[in-house]
């Protein structure tokens, strides 16, 4: 299984809602990532988890809360989002937290905040 | 150069023709360059990870070269096919860090 699975594929939420994005991989990878891509812009790194510990937080607002309950799962909890947070959220994994490794991406969650 | 830049932003190619496009990246503290292919409604898929100056990688009809001294990489598609239609993203990573910085992508449309 070489897939990274993201759910849901689409999400519409209001600014007062709480929702979660889920990412799962069963390749035994020990590094997992959240990226955010706004329309017509490059993907931007949000968080990196390495061996289930948060290793990089790219100064992301606290309304985004990542969680890595085990080595196969990565969640992104969303609360009190703003319309400008509407974007494609991509999850990725790599075997270890090493610079030269390629990333395996999910197909993303398209988030709309109303 | 401070950011990763790709050119052109988009290009149309006739089926059977060959094409190439560019990724420019900061050359200081360079560690690796990644190329990804991203078809609409699918996941980005890694094509190449390149680290050495002068490196050339090939996968089927797609190949890439790397110049780390001047900070650029070319991606070549030989004999383009409609299934090559996708956005091609490059991303660079600096030494002692694990942060990939992506370019804006080159969107390739191959016309039958």
Interface residues (C-beta under 8 A of the other chain):
Chain A: X4 X31 X40 X41 X42 X43 X44 X45 X48 X50 X55 X56 X58 X90 X97 X98 X99 X100 X101 X102 X103 X104 X105 X106 X107 X108
Chain B: X4 X31 X32 X34 X36 X41 X42 X43 X44 X45 X46 X49 X51 X89 X93 X95 X96 X97 X98 X99 X100 X101 X102 X103 X104 X105
